[in-house]
């Protein structure tokens, strides 16, 4: 019986690994333009005459989350410039994301860019890549932990500091009761944002957990909360789609609460322009994707590291009525 259990356990593990490999390959996006050959027979790309490398980007992006479209667009543009085949895959569940990283290692890619929303779960898989001699960098989530697993760089914002800056702005605006909406339970970056908001505001912030993969439910949950508590004067979303549902929820419940958010997309920028959303904290997801891929090309080309191993900050900055016009065109083009 013990032998049977061990066989079944091994079989399940093997099946999970095999499925992850299939998901990684099926979800991959080969981008970067068709390789070209110069007069010496060297393969080059649209922007550079360097060898054709393969880079995997593995994120925790959920299906339908437009934020990750911007990250991916930046990665694809860098891949095109650098003659890189980009393999992009994502899964919001940390164990599945770790399996995607392991599959990228097994596929023998030349570099990996990975997010670490749950560093304890995904970090060891990234460490395996480092141990195999594959350059690995982090982006977006995990700034405080990426060095623990041997990653040579990180591109994003310090979520706690960004939250604190946002909280200080809310305090200057005399906001009293803030509802911070977390749409991915277990995501350390989102928890850090809300803690930072509380620190900057100088008073307790109430957390509201929602399922970010079900926006209809998100709107209903926020609307119910606002109906029950008329004292909430600010709904702080942590992504643009949730912010847009918060706007609808405020109207549905008849609440006077103002909506602010982290992160932008074209729809959100439009909502700032017309006053439905007061402001947003922007960390430039396009730039995160672009720099992560570009840094891996440099690592393969000359062993260089952007930032010298230290984090490269892409945010935070505030987008509000005073400056939204400057980025509207870029947002429409999928660059902000």
TORNULO-177850 format. One line per 5 residues: number of its first residue (from 1); their letters; for each residue y, z, x of N, C-alpha, C, O. Coordinates in steps of 0.1 Angstrom, whole numbers, plus 2048, in hexadecimal, padded with zeros to 3 digits. Example, Ala and Ser with C-alpha at 12.3 -4.5 7.8 and 13.67 -1.06 7.14 Angstrom:
1 = AS = 7C7/84E/884/7D3/84E/87B/7DF/84E/884/7DF/855/88E; 7EA/847/880/7F5/847/889/800/84F/881/80B/850/886
REM end
This chain:
1 = XXXXX = 7F4/800/808/800/800/800/80C/800/809/816/7F9/806; 80D/808/813/818/809/81C/81A/7FB/823/826/7F7/824; 80F/7F4/827/811/7E7/82D/817/7DD/823/81F/7D5/826; 812/7DE/816/818/7D5/80C/827/7D7/80A/82E/7CE/808; 82B/7E4/80A/839/7E7/808/841/7E1/813/84C/7DB/811
6 = XXXXX = 83C/7E2/820/843/7DD/82B/844/7CE/82A/84F/7C8/82E; 839/7C7/826/839/7B9/824/844/7B5/81A/84B/7AB/81C; 844/7BC/80F/84D/7B9/804/85B/7BB/809/864/7B2/806; 85E/7C6/810/86B/7C8/815/870/7BD/81F/87B/7B9/81E; 867/7B9/828/86A/7AE/831/86D/7A1/82A/876/79A/82D
11 = XXXXX = 864/79F/81F/866/793/818/873/792/811/87A/788/811; 878/79E/80B/884/79E/804/890/79C/80E/899/795/80B; 88E/7A2/81A/899/7A1/824/89A/793/829/8A5/78D/82B; 88E/78C/82B/88E/77E/82F/894/775/825/89C/76C/828; 891/778/818/896/770/80D/8A5/771/80D/8AD/767/80B
16 = XXXXX = 8AA/77E/80E/8B9/780/80E/8C0/778/819/8CA/772/817; 8BA/779/825/8BF/772/831/8BF/763/82E/8C9/75C/831; 8B4/75E/829/8B3/74F/826/8BD/74B/81C/8C4/740/81D; 8BF/753/811/8C9/750/807/8D7/750/80D/8DF/747/80A; 8DA/759/816/8E7/75A/81C/8EA/74E/824/8F5/748/824
21 = XXXXX = 8DF/749/82C/8E1/73D/834/8E3/731/82B/8EC/729/82E; 8DC/730/820/8DE/725/817/8EC/725/811/8F3/71B/810; 8F1/732/80D/8FE/733/808/909/72F/812/913/729/80F; 907/733/81F/910/730/829/911/722/82B/91D/71C/82C; 906/71B/82C/906/70C/82E/90C/705/822/913/6FB/823
26 = XXXXX = 908/709/816/90C/702/80A/91B/705/807/922/6FC/802; 920/711/80B/92E/714/809/937/70F/814/943/710/813; 931/709/81E/939/705/829/942/6F9/826/93E/6F1/81E; 94D/6F8/82C/956/6ED/82A/959/6E7/837/960/6ED/840; 954/6DB/83A/956/6D5/847/964/6CE/846/966/6C4/83E
31 = XXXXX = 96D/6D3/84D/97B/6CD/84D/97F/6CB/85B/978/6CE/865; 98B/6C5/85D/991/6C4/86A/992/6B5/86D/996/6B2/879; 98F/6AC/864/991/69E/867/985/698/86E/97D/6A0/875; 982/68C/86E/977/686/875/979/686/884/984/683/888; 96F/68A/88C/971/68A/89A/973/67C/89F/96E/672/89A
36 = XXXXX = 97B/67B/8AA/97D/66E/8B0/979/66F/8BF/977/67A/8C4; 978/663/8C5/974/662/8D3/97F/65C/8DB/983/651/8D7; 982/662/8E6/98C/65B/8EF/986/652/8F9/97A/650/8F8; 98E/64C/902/988/642/90B/97E/647/914/976/63F/91A; 97D/655/916/973/65A/91F/966/65F/917/95D/664/91D
41 = XXXXX = 966/65C/90A/95B/661/902/95C/66F/8FD/953/674/8F6; 967/675/900/96A/683/8FB/96D/683/8EC/974/67B/8E7; 966/68C/8E5/969/68D/8D7/976/695/8D4/978/6A0/8DA; 97F/690/8CC/98B/697/8C9/98F/696/8BB/988/68F/8B3; 999/69D/8B6/99D/69E/8A8/9AA/697/8A6/9AF/690/8AE
46 = XXXXX = 9AF/699/89A/9BC/693/896/9C8/698/89F/9D1/691/8A2; 9C7/6A5/8A4/9D2/6AB/8AB/9CF/6AD/8BA/9D9/6AC/8C2; 9C3/6AF/8BE/9C0/6B1/8CC/9B4/6A9/8D0/9AB/6A5/8C8; 9B3/6A7/8DD/9A7/6A0/8E3/99F/6AB/8EA/99E/6AB/8F6; 998/6B3/8E2/98F/6BE/8E7/982/6BD/8E1/981/6B6/8D6
51 = XXXXX = 978/6C3/8E6/96A/6C3/8E0/96B/6C7/8D1/973/6D0/8CD; 961/6C2/8CA/960/6C6/8BC/959/6D4/8BB/94D/6D5/8BE; 960/6DE/8B6/95B/6EB/8B4/958/6EE/8A5/95D/6E7/89D; 94F/6F7/8A3/94C/6FB/896/950/70A/894/94B/713/89B; 958/70D/88A/95D/71A/888/95A/71F/879/95C/717/870
56 = XXXXX = 954/72A/878/952/730/86B/95C/73A/867/960/742/86F; 961/739/85B/96A/743/855/963/74A/849/95F/743/840; 961/757/84A/95A/75E/840/963/769/83A/967/772/841; 966/768/82E/970/771/827/969/778/81C/95E/775/818; 970/782/816/96C/789/80A/972/784/7FE/972/78A/7F3
61 = XXXXX = 978/778/7FE/97F/772/7F3/975/770/7E7/96A/76C/7E8; 97A/774/7DB/973/772/7CF/975/764/7C9/980/75F/7CB; 96C/75F/7C1/96E/752/7BB/97A/752/7B2/97C/75C/7AA; 983/748/7B3/98E/747/7AB/99B/74E/7B0/9A5/74D/7AA; 99A/756/7BB/9A5/75D/7C0/9AD/753/7C9/9A9/74F/7D3
66 = XXXXX = 9B9/74F/7C4/9C1/745/7CA/9C7/749/7D8/9CB/741/7DF; 9C7/756/7DA/9CB/75B/7E7/9C3/754/7F2/9C9/750/7FC; 9B6/753/7F0/9AD/74E/7FB/9AE/73F/7FC/9AA/73A/806; 9B3/738/7F2/9B6/72A/7F3/9C1/728/7FE/9C0/71E/806; 9CA/731/7FF/9D5/730/809/9D0/733/817/9D3/72C/820
71 = XXXXX = 9C7/73D/818/9C1/740/825/9B9/734/82A/9B9/730/835; 9B1/72E/821/9A8/723/824/9B0/717/828/9AD/70F/831; 9BB/714/820/9C4/709/824/9CA/70A/832/9CA/700/839; 9CE/716/836/9D3/718/843/9C8/715/84D/9CA/70F/858; 9BC/71A/84B/9B1/718/854/9AD/70A/855/9AA/705/860
76 = XXXXX = 9AD/703/84A/9AA/6F4/84A/9B4/6EC/852/9B1/6E3/859; 9C1/6F0/850/9CC/6E8/858/9CA/6EB/867/9CC/6E1/86F; 9C7/6F7/86B/9C5/6FA/879/9B9/6F2/87E/9B9/6ED/889; 9AE/6F2/876/9A2/6EB/87A/9A4/6DC/87C/99F/6D6/885; 9AD/6D6/873/9B0/6C8/874/9B7/6C6/881/9B4/6BC/889
81 = XXXXX = 9C1/6CE/885/9C8/6CD/891/9C0/6CE/89D/9C1/6C7/8A7; 9B6/6D8/89D/9AE/6DB/8A8/9A1/6D4/8AA/999/6D8/8B2; 99E/6CA/8A1/991/6C3/8A1/986/6CD/89F/97C/6CD/8A7; 987/6D6/895/97D/6E0/892/976/6DD/885/97C/6D9/87C; 969/6DE/885/961/6DE/878/962/6EC/873/95C/6F6/879
86 = XXXXX = 969/6EE/868/96A/6FB/861/960/6FE/857/95E/6F5/84E; 959/709/858/94F/70D/84E/954/719/847/953/724/84D; 959/718/83B/95F/723/834/955/728/829/94F/720/822; 953/735/829/94B/73B/81E/950/749/81B/958/74F/823; 94D/74E/80F/952/75B/80B/949/761/801/941/75B/7FA
91 = XXXXX = 94A/76F/801/943/776/7F7/94A/784/7F5/94C/78A/800; 94E/788/7E9/955/795/7E8/94C/7A1/7EA/951/7AC/7EC; 93F/79F/7EA/936/7AA/7ED/933/7AC/7FC/92E/7A2/802; 936/7B8/801/935/7BA/810/928/7B6/816/927/7B0/820; 91C/7BA/810/90F/7B7/816/90D/7A8/816/908/7A2/820
96 = XXXXX = 912/7A0/80C/910/792/80C/919/78B/816/916/782/81D; 925/791/818/92E/78C/822/928/78E/830/929/785/838; 922/799/832/91C/79C/83F/911/792/841/90F/78D/84D; 909/78E/837/8FE/784/838/904/777/83C/8FE/76F/844; 910/773/836/916/767/83A/91A/766/849/919/75C/84F
101 = XXXXX = 91F/772/84E/922/772/85C/916/770/864/916/769/86E; 90B/777/861/8FF/776/868/8FA/768/868/8F4/763/872; 8FB/761/85D/8F7/753/85C/8FF/74A/865/8FA/740/86A; 90C/74D/866/914/745/86F/910/747/87D/910/73D/885; 90C/753/881/907/756/88F/8FA/74E/891/8F9/747/89B
106 = XXXXX = 8F1/74E/887/8E5/747/888/8E7/738/889/8DF/731/88F; 8F2/733/883/8F4/725/883/8FB/720/891/8FC/714/893; 8FE/72A/899/903/727/8A6/911/721/8A6/914/718/8AE; 91A/726/89E/928/722/89D/92F/725/8AA/92A/72E/8B2; 93A/71F/8AD/942/721/8B9/94C/72D/8B7/951/732/8C1
111 = XXXXX = 94F/731/8AB/958/73C/8A9/957/741/89B/953/739/892; 95B/74D/898/95B/753/88B/968/75A/888/96D/762/890; 96E/758/87C/979/760/877/974/767/86B/96E/761/862; 976/774/86A/970/77C/860/97A/787/85B/982/78C/862; 979/78A/84E/981/795/848/978/7A1/848/96B/7A0/847
116 = XXXXX = 97E/7AD/849/976/7B9/849/97B/7C3/83E/980/7CE/842; 979/7C0/831/97E/7C9/827/975/7D6/827/97A/7E0/823; 969/7D5/82B/960/7E0/82D/95A/7DF/83B/950/7D9/83D; 961/7E5/844/95E/7E3/853/950/7E8/856/949/7E2/85E; 94C/7F3/850/93F/7F9/852/934/7EF/84E/929/7EF/855
121 = XXXXX = 936/7E7/844/92B/7DE/83F/92C/7D1/846/921/7CB/84A; 938/7CB/849/939/7BE/84F/93A/7BE/85E/936/7B5/865; 940/7C9/863/942/7CA/872/936/7C8/87A/937/7C1/884; 92B/7CE/877/91F/7CC/880/91A/7BE/881/915/7BA/88B; 91C/7B6/876/918/7A8/876/922/7A1/880/91E/798/887
126 = XXXXX = 92F/7A4/87F/938/79E/888/935/7A2/897/937/79A/8A0; 931/7AE/899/92D/7B3/8A6/922/7AB/8AC/921/7A8/8B8; 918/7A7/8A3/90D/79F/8A7/912/792/8AD/90C/78D/8B7; 91C/78C/8A6/922/77F/8AB/928/781/8B9/926/779/8C2; 930/78C/8BA/936/78F/8C7/92B/790/8D2/92D/78B/8DD
131 = XXXXX = 921/798/8CF/916/79A/8D9/90F/78D/8DC/909/78B/8E7; 910/783/8D3/909/776/8D6/913/76D/8DE/90F/761/8E1; 91F/772/8E1/928/76A/8E9/931/761/8E1/937/757/8E6; 931/763/8D3/93A/75B/8CB/947/761/8C9/948/76D/8C5; 952/75B/8CC/960/760/8C9/961/764/8BA/95E/75C/8B2
136 = XXXXX = 966/770/8B8/968/774/8AA/976/77A/8A9/97A/782/8B1; 97D/777/89E/98A/77D/89B/98A/782/88D/982/77D/884; 993/78B/889/994/790/87C/9A1/78B/875/9AA/787/87C; 9A1/78B/868/9AD/788/861/9AD/78F/854/9A3/793/84E; 9B9/792/84F/9BC/797/841/9B8/7A5/83F/9C1/7AE/83C
141 = XXXXX = 9AC/7A9/841/9A7/7B7/83E/99F/7BC/84A/997/7B6/850; 9A3/7C9/84E/99B/7CF/858/9A3/7D1/865/99E/7D2/870; 9B1/7D1/864/9B9/7D2/870/9B6/7DE/878/9B7/7DE/885; 9B3/7E9/872/9B1/7F6/879/9A3/7F7/87F/9A0/800/887; 99A/7EE/87C/98C/7EF/880/987/7E3/889/97C/7E4/88E
146 = XXXXX = 98E/7D8/889/989/7CC/88F/984/7CE/89E/97A/7C8/8A2; 98C/7D6/8A5/989/7D8/8B3/97C/7E0/8B5/975/7DF/8C0; 978/7E7/8AB/96C/7EF/8AC/95F/7E7/8AE/955/7EB/8B3; 960/7DA/8A9/955/7D1/8A9/957/7C6/8B3/94F/7BC/8B3; 960/7C7/8BC/961/7BD/8C7/969/7B1/8C4/96A/7A7/8CC
151 = XXXXX = 970/7B0/8B8/978/7A5/8B4/984/7A4/8BE/98A/7AE/8C1; 988/798/8C2/992/797/8CC/9A0/795/8C6/9AA/795/8CE; 9A2/794/8B9/9AF/793/8B3/9AE/795/8A4/9A4/796/89E; 9BA/797/89E/9BB/799/890/9C9/793/88B/9D3/794/892; 9C8/78D/87F/9D4/787/879/9D6/78B/86B/9CE/789/862
156 = XXXXX = 9E1/792/869/9E3/798/85B/9EF/7A2/85C/9F8/7A1/864; 9EE/7AB/853/9F8/7B5/852/9F2/7C3/852/9E6/7C5/84E; 9F9/7CD/856/9F5/7DB/856/9F7/7DF/847/A02/7E1/843; 9EC/7E1/840/9ED/7E3/831/9F4/7F0/82E/9FC/7F1/824; 9F1/7FA/836/9F8/807/833/A07/807/835/A0F/80C/82D
161 = XXXXX = A0B/800/840/A19/7FE/843/A20/7F5/838/A2B/7F8/834; A19/7EB/834/A1E/7E2/82A/A20/7EA/81D/A2A/7E9/816; A16/7F2/81A/A17/7FA/80E/A22/804/80E/A2A/806/805; A24/80A/81A/A2F/814/81C/A3D/80D/81A/A45/813/813; A3E/801/820/A4B/7FA/81E/A4E/7F7/810/A59/7F8/80B
166 = XXXXX = A43/7F3/808/A44/7F0/7FA/A48/7FD/7F2/A51/7FD/7EA; A42/808/7F6/A45/815/7EF/A53/819/7F2/A5A/81E/7E9; A58/817/7FE/A66/81A/801/A70/812/7F9/A7A/817/7F5; A6C/805/7F7/A74/7FD/7EE/A74/802/7E0/A7F/803/7D9; A69/806/7DB/A68/80C/7CD/A70/818/7CC/A77/81B/7C2
171 = XXXXX = A70/821/7D7/A78/82D/7D6/A87/82A/7D6/A8E/830/7CF; A8B/820/7DE/A99/81C/7DE/A9D/816/7D0/AA9/817/7CC; A93/811/7C9/A96/80C/7BB/A94/817/7B0/A95/814/7A5; A92/823/7B5/A91/82F/7AC/A85/82E/7A2/A86/832/797; A7A/827/7A7/A6E/827/79F/A67/834/79F/A66/83B/7A9
176 = XXXXX = A62/838/793/A5D/846/791/A4E/846/790/A47/84E/796; A48/83D/788/A39/83E/786/A34/830/788/A36/826/781; A2C/82F/793/A26/822/798/A17/822/795/A10/82B/798; A12/817/790/A04/815/78D/A00/80A/797/A04/7FF/797; 9F7/80E/7A0/9F2/805/7AB/9E4/800/7A6/9DB/808/7A5
181 = XXXXX = 9E3/7F3/7A5/9D7/7ED/79F/9CE/7E7/7AA/9D1/7DE/7B0; 9C2/7EE/7AB/9B8/7EA/7B5/9AE/7E1/7AF/9A7/7E5/7A5; 9AD/7D4/7B3/9A4/7CB/7AD/996/7C9/7B4/98E/7C1/7B0; 995/7CF/7C0/988/7CF/7C7/984/7DD/7CC/989/7E1/7D6; 97C/7E3/7C4/978/7F1/7C9/970/7F0/7D6/968/7E7/7D8
186 = XXXXX = 973/7F9/7DF/96C/7FA/7EC/973/7F2/7F6/96F/7F2/802; 97E/7EB/7F3/986/7E3/7FC/990/7ED/803/99A/7F1/7FC; 98E/7F0/80F/996/7FA/816/9A5/7F5/817/9AE/7FE/818; 9A7/7E8/818/9B5/7E3/819/9BD/7E6/80D/9C9/7EA/80E; 9B7/7E5/801/9BE/7E8/7F5/9C1/7F6/7F3/9CC/7FA/7EF
191 = XXXXX = 9B7/7FF/7F7/9BA/80D/7F7/9C5/811/800/9CE/819/7FD; 9C6/80A/80C/9D0/80D/815/9DE/809/810/9E8/810/812; 9DE/7FE/809/9EB/7FA/803/9F0/804/7F9/9FC/808/7FA; 9E8/809/7F0/9EC/813/7E6/9F0/820/7ED/9FA/826/7E8; 9E9/824/7F7/9ED/831/7FE/9FA/82F/805/A03/838/805
196 = XXXXX = 9FD/823/80A/A09/820/811/A15/820/807/A20/826/80A; A13/81B/7FB/A1D/81B/7F0/A20/829/7ED/A2C/82D/7EB; A16/831/7EB/A18/83F/7E8/A20/847/7F3/A29/84E/7F0; A1D/844/7FF/A24/84A/80A/A33/846/80A/A3C/84E/80C; A36/839/809/A43/834/809/A4B/838/7FD/A57/83B/7FE
201 = XXXXX = A45/839/7F1/A4B/83E/7E5/A4F/84C/7E5/A58/851/7DF; A46/854/7EC/A48/862/7ED/A44/86A/7E1/A49/876/7DE; A3C/864/7D9/A36/86B/7CD/A28/865/7CA/A25/85A/7CE; A20/86C/7C2/A13/867/7BF/A13/859/7B8/A1C/856/7B0; A09/851/7BB/A08/844/7B5/9FA/844/7AE/9F0/848/7B4
206 = XXXXX = 9FA/83F/7A2/9EE/83F/79A/9E6/832/79D/9EC/827/79D; 9D9/834/79F/9D0/828/7A2/9CA/824/795/9C5/82C/78D; 9C9/817/793/9C2/811/788/9B8/806/78E/9BC/7FD/794; 9AB/809/78B/9A1/800/791/99D/7F5/786/99A/7F9/77A; 99D/7E9/78A/999/7DE/781/990/7D5/788/98E/7D5/794
211 = XXXXX = 98A/7CC/780/980/7C2/786/988/7B5/788/98B/7AD/77E; 98C/7B2/794/994/7A7/797/98E/799/795/994/78F/794; 980/799/792/979/78D/78F/979/78A/780/974/780/77C; 97F/793/778/980/791/76A/98E/793/766/992/79F/762; 997/789/767/9A5/78B/764/9A8/78E/756/9B2/795/753
216 = XXXXX = 9A0/78A/74D/9A2/78E/73F/9A0/79D/73D/9A8/7A3/736; 996/7A2/744/994/7B1/744/9A0/7B8/74B/9A4/7C3/747; 9A5/7B2/756/9B0/7B8/75D/9BC/7BA/754/9C2/7C4/753; 9BF/7AF/74D/9CB/7B0/744/9C9/7BA/739/9D2/7C2/736; 9BD/7BB/733/9BA/7C4/729/9BB/7D3/72E/9C1/7DB/727
221 = XXXXX = 9B6/7D5/73A/9B6/7E3/73F/9C5/7E7/742/9C8/7F3/73F; 9CD/7DE/748/9DA/7E2/74B/9E2/7E4/73E/9EA/7ED/73D; 9E0/7DB/735/9E7/7DC/728/9E4/7EA/721/9ED/7F0/71C; 9D7/7ED/721/9D3/7FA/71B/9DA/806/722/9DE/80F/71C; 9DA/805/730/9E0/810/737/9EF/811/734/9F4/81C/732
226 = XXXXX = 9F6/806/733/A05/806/730/A07/80B/722/A12/812/720; 9FE/808/719/A00/80D/70B/9FE/81C/70A/A05/822/702; 9F6/821/713/9F3/830/713/9FD/838/71A/A00/843/717; A04/831/724/A0D/839/72C/A1A/831/72E/A1C/829/736; A24/835/725/A31/82E/725/A39/832/731/A43/82C/734
231 = XXXXX = A35/83C/739/A3C/840/745/A3B/837/751/A43/838/75A; A31/82E/751/A2F/825/75C/A3B/81B/75C/A3D/814/753; A42/81B/767/A4E/812/768/A4B/807/772/A53/7FD/773; A40/808/779/A3D/7FD/783/A2D/7FB/784/A26/804/786; A29/7EE/782/A1B/7EB/784/A1B/7E3/791/A21/7D9/793
236 = XXXXX = A14/7E9/79B/A13/7E3/7A8/A05/7DC/7AA/9FB/7E3/7AC; A05/7CF/7A9/9F8/7C7/7AB/9F6/7C5/7BA/A00/7C6/7C2; 9EA/7C2/7BD/9E6/7C0/7CB/9E3/7B1/7CE/9DE/7AE/7D9; 9E4/7A8/7C4/9E3/79A/7C6/9EA/793/7BB/9ED/799/7B0; 9ED/786/7BD/9F5/77F/7B3/9EE/77D/7A6/9F5/77F/79C
241 = XXXXX = 9E2/779/7A5/9DC/777/797/9DC/784/78F/9DE/783/783; 9DA/78F/795/9DA/79C/78E/9E9/79F/78A/9EB/7A4/77F; 9F2/79C/792/A01/79E/78F/A04/795/782/A0B/79A/779; 9FF/789/782/A03/781/776/9FC/786/769/A02/785/75F; 9F1/78C/76A/9EA/792/75F/9F2/79F/75B/9F2/7A3/74F
246 = XXXXX = 9F7/7A6/765/9FF/7B2/762/A0C/7AE/75A/A10/7B6/752; A12/7A3/75E/A1D/79E/756/A1A/79C/747/A21/7A1/73E; A0E/796/745/A0A/794/737/A06/7A1/731/A09/7A3/725; A00/7AA/738/9FD/7B7/733/A09/7BF/72E/A09/7C6/724; A14/7BF/737/A20/7C6/733/A26/7C0/726/A2B/7C8/71E
251 = XXXXX = A26/7B3/725/A2B/7AD/719/A22/7B0/70D/A27/7B3/702; A15/7B0/70F/A0C/7B3/704/A0D/7C2/6FF/A0C/7C4/6F3; A10/7CB/708/A10/7D9/704/A1F/7DD/700/A21/7E8/6FB; A28/7D5/703/A36/7D8/700/A3C/7E1/70A/A47/7E8/707; A36/7E3/716/A3B/7EC/720/A47/7E6/727/A48/7DA/728
256 = XXXXX = A4F/7EF/72D/A5B/7EA/734/A58/7EB/743/A61/7E9/74B; A4C/7EC/747/A48/7EE/755/A4B/7E1/75D/A48/7D6/758; A50/7E2/769/A53/7D7/772/A46/7D4/77A/A3E/7DD/77D; A44/7C7/77C/A38/7C3/784/A3C/7BF/792/A45/7B6/794; A36/7C4/79C/A37/7C0/7AA/A29/7BE/7B0/A20/7C2/7AA
261 = XXXXX = A28/7B8/7BB/A1B/7B5/7C0/A1B/7B3/7CF/A25/7B1/7D6; A0F/7B3/7D5/A0C/7AE/7E2/A07/7A0/7E0/A01/79C/7D6; A0B/797/7EA/A06/78A/7EB/A0B/780/7E0/A0F/784/7D5; A0C/774/7E4/A12/76A/7DB/A09/75E/7DA/9FF/75C/7E1; A0C/755/7D0/A07/748/7CF/A12/740/7C7/A1C/746/7C4
266 = XXXXX = A0F/733/7C4/A1A/72B/7BE/A1E/731/7B1/A2A/731/7AE; A15/735/7A9/A18/73B/79B/A20/748/79D/A2A/74A/796; A1D/750/7A6/A24/75D/7A8/A32/75A/7AD/A3B/761/7A9; A33/751/7B6/A41/74E/7BB/A4A/749/7B0/A55/74C/7AF; A44/741/7A7/A4B/73D/79B/A4F/748/792/A5A/748/78C
271 = XXXXX = A46/752/791/A49/75E/789/A54/767/78F/A5C/76D/787; A55/767/79C/A60/76E/7A2/A6D/766/7A0/A78/76C/79D; A6D/759/7A0/A79/751/79E/A7E/753/790/A8A/752/78E; A75/754/786/A7A/756/778/A7B/764/774/A7E/767/768; A78/76E/77D/A7B/77C/779/A6F/783/773/A71/78F/770
276 = XXXXX = A64/77D/771/A58/784/76B/A52/78E/775/A4D/798/770; A53/78B/781/A4E/794/78C/A5A/797/795/A62/78E/799; A5C/7A4/798/A68/7A8/79F/A68/7A4/7AE/A72/79E/7B3; A5D/7A7/7B5/A5C/7A3/7C3/A4D/7A4/7C7/A45/7A9/7C0; A4B/79E/7D3/A3D/79E/7D9/A3E/7A1/7E7/A48/79E/7EE
281 = XXXXX = A33/7A7/7EC/A31/7AA/7FB/A29/79E/800/A1D/79C/7FC; A2E/796/809/A28/78A/80E/A22/78C/81B/A29/790/825; A15/789/81D/A0F/78A/82A/A0B/77C/830/A04/77C/83A; A0F/771/829/A0D/764/82E/9FE/760/831/9FA/75F/83C; 9F6/75F/826/9E8/75C/828/9E5/74F/82F/9DB/74E/836
286 = XXXXX = 9ED/745/82C/9EC/738/833/9EC/73A/842/9E4/735/849; 9F6/742/846/9F7/744/855/9EB/74C/85A/9E7/74A/866; 9E6/755/853/9DA/75D/857/9CE/753/85A/9C8/754/865; 9CC/74A/851/9C1/741/853/9C3/737/85E/9BA/734/866; 9D0/733/85F/9D3/729/86A/9D2/72F/878/9CB/72A/880
291 = XXXXX = 9D7/73B/879/9D7/742/886/9C9/746/88B/9C6/745/896; 9C1/74A/881/9B3/74E/884/9AC/743/88A/9A5/744/894; 9AC/737/884/9A5/72B/889/9AB/727/896/9A4/723/89F; 9B8/726/897/9BF/721/8A3/9BB/72A/8AF/9BA/726/8BA; 9BA/737/8AC/9B7/741/8B7/9A9/73F/8BC/9A6/740/8C8
296 = XXXXX = 9A0/73B/8B3/992/738/8B8/991/72B/8C0/989/72A/8C9; 999/721/8BC/99A/715/8C5/99F/719/8D3/99A/714/8DC; 9A9/721/8D3/9AF/725/8E0/9A4/72D/8E8/9A3/72B/8F5; 99C/736/8E1/992/73D/8E8/988/734/8EE/983/737/8F9; 984/72A/8E7/97A/720/8EC/980/717/8F7/979/714/901
301 = XXXXX = 98D/714/8F6/993/70B/8FF/996/711/90C/993/70B/917; 99C/71D/90C/9A1/723/919/99F/732/91A/9A4/738/923; 997/737/910/994/746/910/9A0/74E/90C/9A0/75A/90E; 9AB/748/907/9B7/74F/903/9B5/757/8F6/9AC/754/8EE; 9BE/761/8F5/9BE/768/8E8/9CD/769/8E3/9D6/76D/8EB
306 = XXXXX = 9CF/766/8D7/9DC/768/8D1/9DE/777/8CE/9D6/77D/8C8; 9E9/77C/8D3/9EC/78A/8D2/9E6/793/8DC/9E8/79F/8DC; 9DF/78D/8E6/9D9/795/8F1/9D0/7A0/8EC/9CF/7AA/8F2; 9C9/79D/8E1/9C0/7A7/8DB/9C6/7B0/8D1/9BF/7B8/8CA; 9D3/7B0/8D0/9DA/7B9/8C7/9DC/7B1/8B9/9DB/7A5/8B9
311 = XXXXX = 9DE/7B8/8AE/9E0/7B1/8A2/9ED/7A8/8A2/9F7/7AB/8A8; 9EC/79D/89C/9F7/794/89A/9FB/795/88B/9F3/792/882; A07/79A/889/A0C/79D/87B/A11/790/875/A1A/789/87A; A0C/78E/869/A11/783/860/A1A/788/855/A1F/780/84D; A1B/795/854/A23/79B/849/A24/7AA/84D/A1F/7AF/857
316 = XXXXX = A2B/7B2/844/A30/7AE/837/A3E/7A9/837/A46/7AC/840; A41/7A1/82D/A4F/79E/829/A51/79E/81A/A47/79D/813; A5D/79F/815/A5F/7A0/807/A64/792/802/A6C/78C/808; A5E/78E/7F7/A63/782/7F0/A69/787/7E2/A62/78D/7DA; A76/784/7E0/A7C/788/7D4/A86/77D/7D0/A86/773/7D5
321 = XXXXX = A8E/781/7C6/A98/777/7C0/AA2/771/7CB/AA7/766/7CA; AA4/779/7D5/AAE/776/7DF/AA9/76B/7E9/AB1/764/7EF; A9C/76A/7EA/A96/760/7F4/A8B/757/7EF/A86/74F/7F7; A87/759/7E3/A7C/751/7DE/A7E/742/7DF/A74/73B/7E0; A8A/73D/7DD/A8C/72F/7DE/A88/729/7EB/A84/71D/7EC
326 = XXXXX = A88/731/7F6/A85/72C/803/A76/729/805/A73/721/80D; A6E/72F/7FD/A5F/72D/7FE/A59/726/7F3/A4D/724/7F3; A61/722/7E9/A5B/71C/7DD/A54/70F/7E0/A49/70D/7DB; A5A/706/7E8/A53/6FA/7EB/A47/6FC/7F3/A3D/6F5/7F0; A47/705/7FC/A3B/708/804/A30/70E/7FB/A24/70B/7FD
331 = XXXXX = A33/716/7F2/A29/71C/7E9/A23/711/7E0/A17/711/7DE; A2B/708/7DB/A25/6FD/7D4/A1C/6F4/7DC/A13/6EE/7D6; A1F/6F3/7E9/A16/6EB/7F2/A0A/6F3/7F7/A02/6EE/7FE; A09/6FF/7F3/9FD/707/7F7/9FF/70D/805/9F5/70F/80C; A0B/70F/809/A0D/713/817/A12/722/817/A14/728/822
336 = X = A15/728/80C/A1A/736/80B/A13/73D/7FF/A15/749/7FD
REM end
